[in-house]
Amino acid sequence: MSAYEFLAKILSEKYDVDPGLIRKDATWEALGLDSFTTVELIFDVEDEFDIEIPEERATFQTLGDAAAVVDEYVQAAKG
């Protein structure tokens, strides 16, 4: 499962985000997420992919931005 697919799934299932709102260009505000929820989502991603995203890299503007950063760290972890 790609980072974007995981994010879309967890946003819909765990955070009750309307699937119609979930797009790569969607901002966190458009998805109805606050900063606390965003931090929790990062923890979910780190657990799922067994990675650690540094705080300075965890400032995403859109869902696509988040997926790209997660993909970057997943690839780095694979070596």
Biopython code that builds the backbone (N, CA, C, O; Angstrom):
import numpy as np
from Bio.PDB.StructureBuilder import StructureBuilder

atoms = [
    (1, "MET", "N", (0.853, -1.180, 0.000)),
    (1, "MET", "CA", (0.000, 0.000, 0.000)),
    (1, "MET", "C", (0.896, 1.240, 0.000)),
    (1, "MET", "O", (1.827, 1.350, 0.798)),
    (2, "SER", "N", (0.603, 2.150, -0.890)),
    (2, "SER", "CA", (1.383, 3.386, -0.955)),
    (2, "SER", "C", (1.045, 4.292, 0.228)),
    (2, "SER", "O", (0.044, 4.098, 0.917)),
    (3, "ALA", "N", (1.895, 5.272, 0.440)),
    (3, "ALA", "CA", (1.654, 6.231, 1.525)),
    (3, "ALA", "C", (0.328, 6.956, 1.310)),
    (3, "ALA", "O", (-0.451, 7.124, 2.248)),
    (4, "TYR", "N", (0.075, 7.381, 0.084)),
    (4, "TYR", "CA", (-1.182, 8.091, -0.192)),
    (4, "TYR", "C", (-2.383, 7.188, 0.073)),
    (4, "TYR", "O", (-3.365, 7.628, 0.671)),
    (5, "GLU", "N", (-2.318, 5.942, -0.361)),
    (5, "GLU", "CA", (-3.434, 5.007, -0.136)),
    (5, "GLU", "C", (-3.672, 4.799, 1.353)),
    (5, "GLU", "O", (-4.817, 4.777, 1.806)),
    (6, "PHE", "N", (-2.581, 4.645, 2.122)),
    (6, "PHE", "CA", (-2.721, 4.478, 3.566)),
    (6, "PHE", "C", (-3.329, 5.721, 4.194)),
    (6, "PHE", "O", (-4.247, 5.623, 5.008)),
    (7, "LEU", "N", (-2.822, 6.888, 3.823)),
    (7, "LEU", "CA", (-3.354, 8.129, 4.374)),
    (7, "LEU", "C", (-4.838, 8.287, 4.051)),
    (7, "LEU", "O", (-5.627, 8.652, 4.921)),
    (8, "ALA", "N", (-5.215, 8.017, 2.819)),
    (8, "ALA", "CA", (-6.621, 8.128, 2.427)),
    (8, "ALA", "C", (-7.490, 7.172, 3.235)),
    (8, "ALA", "O", (-8.571, 7.541, 3.694)),
    (9, "LYS", "N", (-7.017, 5.956, 3.403)),
    (9, "LYS", "CA", (-7.779, 4.946, 4.145)),
    (9, "LYS", "C", (-7.952, 5.347, 5.607)),
    (9, "LYS", "O", (-9.060, 5.307, 6.140)),
    (10, "ILE", "N", (-6.857, 5.733, 6.251)),
    (10, "ILE", "CA", (-6.936, 6.061, 7.675)),
    (10, "ILE", "C", (-7.721, 7.348, 7.911)),
    (10, "ILE", "O", (-8.425, 7.472, 8.913)),
    (11, "LEU", "N", (-7.603, 8.306, 6.991)),
    (11, "LEU", "CA", (-8.394, 9.536, 7.135)),
    (11, "LEU", "C", (-9.888, 9.218, 7.100)),
    (11, "LEU", "O", (-10.669, 9.769, 7.876)),
    (12, "SER", "N", (-10.264, 8.346, 6.215)),
    (12, "SER", "CA", (-11.666, 7.975, 6.083)),
    (12, "SER", "C", (-12.142, 7.120, 7.257)),
    (12, "SER", "O", (-13.193, 7.385, 7.841)),
    (13, "GLU", "N", (-11.365, 6.099, 7.596)),
    (13, "GLU", "CA", (-11.796, 5.129, 8.602)),
    (13, "GLU", "C", (-11.623, 5.601, 10.040)),
    (13, "GLU", "O", (-12.538, 5.443, 10.848)),
    (14, "LYS", "N", (-10.490, 6.169, 10.373)),
    (14, "LYS", "CA", (-10.208, 6.548, 11.765)),
    (14, "LYS", "C", (-10.648, 7.969, 12.098)),
    (14, "LYS", "O", (-11.109, 8.243, 13.206)),
    (15, "TYR", "N", (-10.501, 8.869, 11.128)),
    (15, "TYR", "CA", (-10.770, 10.277, 11.396)),
    (15, "TYR", "C", (-12.077, 10.769, 10.782)),
    (15, "TYR", "O", (-12.374, 11.963, 10.824)),
    (16, "ASP", "N", (-12.856, 9.853, 10.214)),
    (16, "ASP", "CA", (-14.177, 10.147, 9.661)),
    (16, "ASP", "C", (-14.197, 11.295, 8.651)),
    (16, "ASP", "O", (-15.146, 12.077, 8.606)),
    (17, "VAL", "N", (-13.143, 11.385, 7.844)),
    (17, "VAL", "CA", (-13.102, 12.388, 6.794)),
    (17, "VAL", "C", (-13.916, 11.869, 5.610)),
    (17, "VAL", "O", (-13.758, 10.722, 5.192)),
    (18, "ASP", "N", (-14.772, 12.709, 5.085)),
    (18, "ASP", "CA", (-15.587, 12.355, 3.923)),
    (18, "ASP", "C", (-14.663, 11.951, 2.774)),
    (18, "ASP", "O", (-13.818, 12.743, 2.357)),
    (19, "PRO", "N", (-14.815, 10.718, 2.252)),
    (19, "PRO", "CA", (-13.947, 10.271, 1.160)),
    (19, "PRO", "C", (-13.958, 11.211, -0.051)),
    (19, "PRO", "O", (-12.977, 11.268, -0.793)),
    (20, "GLY", "N", (-15.040, 11.936, -0.256)),
    (20, "GLY", "CA", (-15.119, 12.878, -1.364)),
    (20, "GLY", "C", (-14.179, 14.063, -1.216)),
    (20, "GLY", "O", (-13.864, 14.736, -2.198)),
    (21, "LEU", "N", (-13.729, 14.320, 0.007)),
    (21, "LEU", "CA", (-12.804, 15.425, 0.265)),
    (21, "LEU", "C", (-11.344, 15.014, 0.124)),
    (21, "LEU", "O", (-10.462, 15.865, 0.013)),
    (22, "ILE", "N", (-11.094, 13.716, 0.128)),
    (22, "ILE", "CA", (-9.732, 13.209, 0.136)),
    (22, "ILE", "C", (-9.157, 13.237, -1.278)),
    (22, "ILE", "O", (-9.518, 12.444, -2.147)),
    (23, "ARG", "N", (-8.239, 14.196, -1.463)),
    (23, "ARG", "CA", (-7.536, 14.370, -2.743)),
    (23, "ARG", "C", (-6.110, 14.799, -2.422)),
    (23, "ARG", "O", (-5.843, 15.316, -1.337)),
    (24, "LYS", "N", (-5.216, 14.589, -3.345)),
    (24, "LYS", "CA", (-3.812, 14.948, -3.100)),
    (24, "LYS", "C", (-3.633, 16.439, -2.836)),
    (24, "LYS", "O", (-2.728, 16.825, -2.097)),
    (25, "ASP", "N", (-4.476, 17.281, -3.423)),
    (25, "ASP", "CA", (-4.320, 18.724, -3.227)),
    (25, "ASP", "C", (-5.126, 19.268, -2.043)),
    (25, "ASP", "O", (-5.165, 20.478, -1.822)),
    (26, "ALA", "N", (-5.760, 18.383, -1.292)),
    (26, "ALA", "CA", (-6.557, 18.814, -0.132)),
    (26, "ALA", "C", (-5.647, 19.269, 1.005)),
    (26, "ALA", "O", (-4.680, 18.590, 1.351)),
    (27, "THR", "N", (-5.968, 20.421, 1.578)),
    (27, "THR", "CA", (-5.222, 20.913, 2.738)),
    (27, "THR", "C", (-5.776, 20.250, 3.993)),
    (27, "THR", "O", (-6.865, 19.676, 3.986)),
    (28, "TRP", "N", (-5.003, 20.343, 5.064)),
    (28, "TRP", "CA", (-5.472, 19.766, 6.338)),
    (28, "TRP", "C", (-6.752, 20.459, 6.790)),
    (28, "TRP", "O", (-7.648, 19.817, 7.338)),
    (29, "GLU", "N", (-6.837, 21.750, 6.566)),
    (29, "GLU", "CA", (-8.032, 22.500, 6.950)),
    (29, "GLU", "C", (-9.241, 22.012, 6.157)),
    (29, "GLU", "O", (-10.328, 21.845, 6.710)),
    (30, "ALA", "N", (-9.047, 21.785, 4.865)),
    (30, "ALA", "CA", (-10.150, 21.304, 4.025)),
    (30, "ALA", "C", (-10.628, 19.921, 4.456)),
    (30, "ALA", "O", (-11.789, 19.563, 4.263)),
    (31, "LEU", "N", (-9.711, 19.152, 5.044)),
    (31, "LEU", "CA", (-10.064, 17.815, 5.529)),
    (31, "LEU", "C", (-10.640, 17.861, 6.937)),
    (31, "LEU", "O", (-11.084, 16.842, 7.465)),
    (32, "GLY", "N", (-10.632, 19.043, 7.541)),
    (32, "GLY", "CA", (-11.190, 19.209, 8.883)),
    (32, "GLY", "C", (-10.262, 18.751, 9.991)),
    (32, "GLY", "O", (-10.716, 18.402, 11.080)),
    (33, "LEU", "N", (-8.950, 18.749, 9.718)),
    (33, "LEU", "CA", (-7.983, 18.283, 10.706)),
    (33, "LEU", "C", (-7.315, 19.455, 11.404)),
    (33, "LEU", "O", (-6.929, 20.438, 10.771)),
    (34, "ASP", "N", (-7.185, 19.334, 12.713)),
    (34, "ASP", "CA", (-6.466, 20.352, 13.477)),
    (34, "ASP", "C", (-5.041, 19.866, 13.716)),
    (34, "ASP", "O", (-4.684, 18.767, 13.292)),
    (35, "SER", "N", (-4.229, 20.667, 14.387)),
    (35, "SER", "CA", (-2.825, 20.316, 14.578)),
    (35, "SER", "C", (-2.663, 19.057, 15.432)),
    (35, "SER", "O", (-1.754, 18.265, 15.183)),
    (36, "PHE", "N", (-3.514, 18.859, 16.421)),
    (36, "PHE", "CA", (-3.433, 17.660, 17.256)),
    (36, "PHE", "C", (-3.699, 16.413, 16.418)),
    (36, "PHE", "O", (-2.982, 15.419, 16.533)),
    (37, "THR", "N", (-4.719, 16.466, 15.585)),
    (37, "THR", "CA", (-5.060, 15.324, 14.739)),
    (37, "THR", "C", (-3.944, 15.048, 13.744)),
    (37, "THR", "O", (-3.646, 13.890, 13.450)),
    (38, "THR", "N", (-3.333, 16.090, 13.231)),
    (38, "THR", "CA", (-2.230, 15.914, 12.292)),
    (38, "THR", "C", (-1.061, 15.195, 12.952)),
    (38, "THR", "O", (-0.449, 14.320, 12.340)),
    (39, "VAL", "N", (-0.747, 15.551, 14.180)),
    (39, "VAL", "CA", (0.329, 14.882, 14.916)),
    (39, "VAL", "C", (-0.023, 13.410, 15.127)),
    (39, "VAL", "O", (0.824, 12.536, 14.946)),
    (40, "GLU", "N", (-1.250, 13.140, 15.502)),
    (40, "GLU", "CA", (-1.701, 11.759, 15.702)),
    (40, "GLU", "C", (-1.602, 10.971, 14.389)),
    (40, "GLU", "O", (-1.204, 9.806, 14.386)),
    (41, "LEU", "N", (-1.963, 11.605, 13.296)),
    (41, "LEU", "CA", (-1.871, 10.964, 11.982)),
    (41, "LEU", "C", (-0.421, 10.629, 11.640)),
    (41, "LEU", "O", (-0.147, 9.573, 11.069)),
    (42, "ILE", "N", (0.497, 11.512, 11.980)),
    (42, "ILE", "CA", (1.920, 11.244, 11.743)),
    (42, "ILE", "C", (2.361, 10.017, 12.538)),
    (42, "ILE", "O", (3.101, 9.181, 12.019)),
    (43, "PHE", "N", (1.921, 9.901, 13.778)),
    (43, "PHE", "CA", (2.252, 8.715, 14.577)),
    (43, "PHE", "C", (1.706, 7.451, 13.918)),
    (43, "PHE", "O", (2.386, 6.425, 13.889)),
    (44, "ASP", "N", (0.493, 7.516, 13.392)),
    (44, "ASP", "CA", (-0.096, 6.366, 12.696)),
    (44, "ASP", "C", (0.767, 5.956, 11.502)),
    (44, "ASP", "O", (1.014, 4.771, 11.278)),
    (45, "VAL", "N", (1.216, 6.944, 10.745)),
    (45, "VAL", "CA", (2.048, 6.687, 9.560)),
    (45, "VAL", "C", (3.389, 6.083, 9.981)),
    (45, "VAL", "O", (3.855, 5.115, 9.379)),
    (46, "GLU", "N", (4.002, 6.653, 11.007)),
    (46, "GLU", "CA", (5.290, 6.133, 11.474)),
    (46, "GLU", "C", (5.165, 4.681, 11.924)),
    (46, "GLU", "O", (6.039, 3.863, 11.636)),
    (47, "ASP", "N", (4.096, 4.363, 12.620)),
    (47, "ASP", "CA", (3.872, 2.983, 13.060)),
    (47, "ASP", "C", (3.637, 2.053, 11.875)),
    (47, "ASP", "O", (4.190, 0.954, 11.833)),
    (48, "GLU", "N", (2.834, 2.476, 10.925)),
    (48, "GLU", "CA", (2.500, 1.640, 9.765)),
    (48, "GLU", "C", (3.731, 1.323, 8.921)),
    (48, "GLU", "O", (3.908, 0.185, 8.488)),
    (49, "PHE", "N", (4.571, 2.307, 8.687)),
    (49, "PHE", "CA", (5.699, 2.143, 7.777)),
    (49, "PHE", "C", (7.040, 1.953, 8.489)),
    (49, "PHE", "O", (8.080, 1.824, 7.842)),
    (50, "ASP", "N", (7.009, 1.936, 9.827)),
    (50, "ASP", "CA", (8.212, 1.745, 10.639)),
    (50, "ASP", "C", (9.290, 2.763, 10.258)),
    (50, "ASP", "O", (10.433, 2.413, 9.963)),
    (51, "ILE", "N", (8.885, 4.026, 10.274)),
    (51, "ILE", "CA", (9.789, 5.136, 9.964)),
    (51, "ILE", "C", (9.643, 6.194, 11.050)),
    (51, "ILE", "O", (8.739, 6.128, 11.882)),
    (52, "GLU", "N", (10.538, 7.162, 11.030)),
    (52, "GLU", "CA", (10.418, 8.313, 11.925)),
    (52, "GLU", "C", (10.573, 9.575, 11.093)),
    (52, "GLU", "O", (11.580, 9.765, 10.411)),
    (53, "ILE", "N", (9.574, 10.425, 11.156)),
    (53, "ILE", "CA", (9.593, 11.673, 10.410)),
    (53, "ILE", "C", (9.993, 12.790, 11.370)),
    (53, "ILE", "O", (9.282, 13.054, 12.339)),
    (54, "PRO", "N", (11.117, 13.444, 11.113)),
    (54, "PRO", "CA", (11.551, 14.534, 11.998)),
    (54, "PRO", "C", (10.512, 15.659, 12.024)),
    (54, "PRO", "O", (9.824, 15.917, 11.036)),
    (55, "GLU", "N", (10.420, 16.305, 13.158)),
    (55, "GLU", "CA", (9.432, 17.372, 13.344)),
    (55, "GLU", "C", (9.531, 18.450, 12.274)),
    (55, "GLU", "O", (8.512, 18.966, 11.813)),
    (56, "GLU", "N", (10.755, 18.794, 11.876)),
    (56, "GLU", "CA", (10.913, 19.852, 10.877)),
    (56, "GLU", "C", (10.415, 19.445, 9.496)),
    (56, "GLU", "O", (10.184, 20.312, 8.653)),
    (57, "ARG", "N", (10.242, 18.149, 9.239)),
    (57, "ARG", "CA", (9.718, 17.670, 7.959)),
    (57, "ARG", "C", (8.214, 17.408, 8.030)),
    (57, "ARG", "O", (7.596, 17.083, 7.016)),
    (58, "ALA", "N", (7.630, 17.544, 9.200)),
    (58, "ALA", "CA", (6.220, 17.205, 9.405)),
    (58, "ALA", "C", (5.314, 18.420, 9.298)),
    (58, "ALA", "O", (4.307, 18.511, 10.000)),
    (59, "THR", "N", (5.660, 19.336, 8.442)),
    (59, "THR", "CA", (4.840, 20.529, 8.230)),
    (59, "THR", "C", (4.293, 20.494, 6.807)),
    (59, "THR", "O", (4.785, 21.191, 5.920)),
    (60, "PHE", "N", (3.289, 19.690, 6.611)),
    (60, "PHE", "CA", (2.711, 19.474, 5.297)),
    (60, "PHE", "C", (1.606, 20.478, 5.020)),
    (60, "PHE", "O", (0.847, 20.843, 5.918)),
    (61, "GLN", "N", (1.518, 20.921, 3.774)),
    (61, "GLN", "CA", (0.435, 21.817, 3.372)),
    (61, "GLN", "C", (-0.754, 21.031, 2.817)),
    (61, "GLN", "O", (-1.910, 21.397, 3.028)),
    (62, "THR", "N", (-0.448, 19.945, 2.104)),
    (62, "THR", "CA", (-1.514, 19.159, 1.472)),
    (62, "THR", "C", (-1.300, 17.672, 1.748)),
    (62, "THR", "O", (-0.239, 17.251, 2.208)),
    (63, "LEU", "N", (-2.323, 16.904, 1.459)),
    (63, "LEU", "CA", (-2.234, 15.461, 1.611)),
    (63, "LEU", "C", (-1.159, 14.892, 0.689)),
    (63, "LEU", "O", (-0.436, 13.972, 1.072)),
    (64, "GLY", "N", (-1.052, 15.426, -0.506)),
    (64, "GLY", "CA", (-0.013, 14.990, -1.434)),
    (64, "GLY", "C", (1.383, 15.268, -0.905)),
    (64, "GLY", "O", (2.290, 14.456, -1.083)),
    (65, "ASP", "N", (1.561, 16.427, -0.247)),
    (65, "ASP", "CA", (2.848, 16.752, 0.372)),
    (65, "ASP", "C", (3.205, 15.713, 1.432)),
    (65, "ASP", "O", (4.342, 15.245, 1.500)),
    (66, "ALA", "N", (2.227, 15.361, 2.253)),
    (66, "ALA", "CA", (2.448, 14.374, 3.309)),
    (66, "ALA", "C", (2.838, 13.025, 2.714)),
    (66, "ALA", "O", (3.778, 12.384, 3.185)),
    (67, "ALA", "N", (2.123, 12.597, 1.689)),
    (67, "ALA", "CA", (2.417, 11.312, 1.054)),
    (67, "ALA", "C", (3.832, 11.311, 0.462)),
    (67, "ALA", "O", (4.536, 10.306, 0.549)),
    (68, "ALA", "N", (4.243, 12.413, -0.128)),
    (68, "ALA", "CA", (5.574, 12.498, -0.727)),
    (68, "ALA", "C", (6.667, 12.379, 0.335)),
    (68, "ALA", "O", (7.666, 11.690, 0.127)),
    (69, "VAL", "N", (6.478, 13.047, 1.465)),
    (69, "VAL", "CA", (7.467, 12.965, 2.547)),
    (69, "VAL", "C", (7.509, 11.544, 3.109)),
    (69, "VAL", "O", (8.589, 11.008, 3.357)),
    (70, "VAL", "N", (6.359, 10.943, 3.307)),
    (70, "VAL", "CA", (6.323, 9.562, 3.815)),
    (70, "VAL", "C", (7.026, 8.638, 2.822)),
    (70, "VAL", "O", (7.838, 7.808, 3.231)),
    (71, "ASP", "N", (6.734, 8.763, 1.542)),
    (71, "ASP", "CA", (7.389, 7.933, 0.535)),
    (71, "ASP", "C", (8.905, 8.108, 0.577)),
    (71, "ASP", "O", (9.652, 7.139, 0.437)),
    (72, "GLU", "N", (9.352, 9.344, 0.771)),
    (72, "GLU", "CA", (10.796, 9.628, 0.853)),
    (72, "GLU", "C", (11.435, 8.863, 2.009)),
    (72, "GLU", "O", (12.494, 8.257, 1.851)),
    (73, "TYR", "N", (10.784, 8.896, 3.172)),
    (73, "TYR", "CA", (11.350, 8.227, 4.346)),
    (73, "TYR", "C", (11.232, 6.706, 4.253)),
    (73, "TYR", "O", (12.094, 5.987, 4.758)),
    (74, "VAL", "N", (10.189, 6.219, 3.623)),
    (74, "VAL", "CA", (10.050, 4.764, 3.396)),
    (74, "VAL", "C", (11.179, 4.291, 2.497)),
    (74, "VAL", "O", (11.801, 3.268, 2.782)),
    (75, "GLN", "N", (11.458, 5.012, 1.414)),
    (75, "GLN", "CA", (12.528, 4.635, 0.504)),
    (75, "GLN", "C", (13.894, 4.690, 1.211)),
    (75, "GLN", "O", (14.729, 3.806, 1.018)),
    (76, "ALA", "N", (14.112, 5.712, 2.015)),
    (76, "ALA", "CA", (15.376, 5.823, 2.748)),
    (76, "ALA", "C", (15.543, 4.678, 3.725)),
    (76, "ALA", "O", (16.655, 4.185, 3.913)),
    (77, "ALA", "N", (14.453, 4.243, 4.353)),
    (77, "ALA", "CA", (14.518, 3.145, 5.317)),
    (77, "ALA", "C", (14.846, 1.818, 4.630)),
    (77, "ALA", "O", (15.460, 0.938, 5.234)),
    (78, "LYS", "N", (14.442, 1.679, 3.382)),
    (78, "LYS", "CA", (14.727, 0.459, 2.630)),
    (78, "LYS", "C", (16.198, 0.384, 2.234)),
    (78, "LYS", "O", (16.729, -0.688, 1.942)),
    (79, "GLY", "N", (16.849, 1.568, 2.232)),
    (79, "GLY", "CA", (18.259, 1.635, 1.928)),
    (79, "GLY", "C", (18.539, 1.530, 0.500)),
    (79, "GLY", "O", (19.700, 1.572, 0.093)),
]
sb = StructureBuilder()
sb.init_structure("model")
sb.init_model(0)
sb.init_chain("A")
sb.init_seg("    ")
for serial, (resi, resn, name, xyz) in enumerate(atoms, 1):
    if name == "N":
        sb.init_residue(resn, " ", resi, " ")
    sb.init_atom(name, np.array(xyz, "f"), 0.0, 1.0, " ", f" {name:<3s}", serial, name[0])
structure = sb.get_structure()
